[in-house]
Amino acid sequence: MAKEELIQFEGLVTEILPDARYRVQLDAGHEIVAYTAGKMKKNRIKTLAGDRVTIEMSPYDLEKGRLIFRHKDERPSTGAPRGAPPRGGQFRRR
């Protein structure tokens, strides 16, 4: 028996909930609860409120979904500029 097709939506994370769950406002206007996919946990991809994400949902339950991708944002980072030496001085600890 073939696995059912999953539906993909894009949305915006509005709230971070316990147990690696997120409240996501879909572009279609619905609000759902999504959990982090295993590959995102494995690769330590962090998701914050305000991030654009892609959600995978089963056609049988349209209230829950799996967060499978976090889109890069265009806002500038608050870190050091490119080419700057690492913080902490001249010497590295061993």
N, C-alpha and C positions, 0 to 999 in steps of 0.2 A: 504494500500500500504506500502510495506516495505521500510525502509530507505536504501539508497545506501551504499555500503561498502566503508569505508575510507581507504586510502593507507597510510602506515607509512614509513617514511624515517628517517635516521640519518644524522646529518650535524654539521657544525661548525658556530657559530655566528661570522660574520665578521664586522658588523656595527650595532650600536643602532640608531634607527630612532625615531622621535617624536610619541606620542600617543601609547606607549607600543608596538611598532613594531620593528622588527629586520630584517636585511638582513642576510640570511643564505646560506652558500655554502654547498650544499648536497654532500654526498659521491659519488653520480653518476656524479657530475661535474656541475649540474645546480645551478643557483643562484635564490633564491626566496625571497619574502617578507612574513614574518610570524608575527602573532599577538599572544599575551599572552593569554592562556586559562583562563577561569574564576576561576578554582580551584587554579591555580598558583597565580592569583591576590588575591584571598581570603586568601590563606595561606602565602602571602607575600614572595614568592620565587623570589629572584632577579636573573637576568640573565645579564652577562657581556660579552663583546666581548672576544672571545676565548673559550667560553664554548661549550661543546658538548651537543647537544640537540636532542630530538626526535620530529619530525614534523608529523602532521596528515593532509592529503590533500584529497580533493574531486577529483574523476577521471575526473570531467568535467572541472575543472580549475586548471591546474598544475603550475600556476604562484604565487598562494597564498596558505598559509597554517596556521595551528594553532600549536603553540608551546605548547606541552603537558607535556614534561618531560625534566628536566635539569640533566644531568649525573654528578655525583661527580667526581672531578678531583683527580689525584694522587699527585699533587704538595703539598708541606707542607704549612700549614697555617702560616700567619705572626703574629698570636695572641700569647697569653701567653701559655707556656707549660702546659700540663695536670697536674692537682693537684696543680697548683699555686693558691694562694689566689686571690680573686678579687681585681682589682686595686682600689685605692682610700683610702687606709689606713686601720686602724683597725675598725673604726666605720661606721655604715650605717646610712644614712639619713632616716627619717620617713616622 
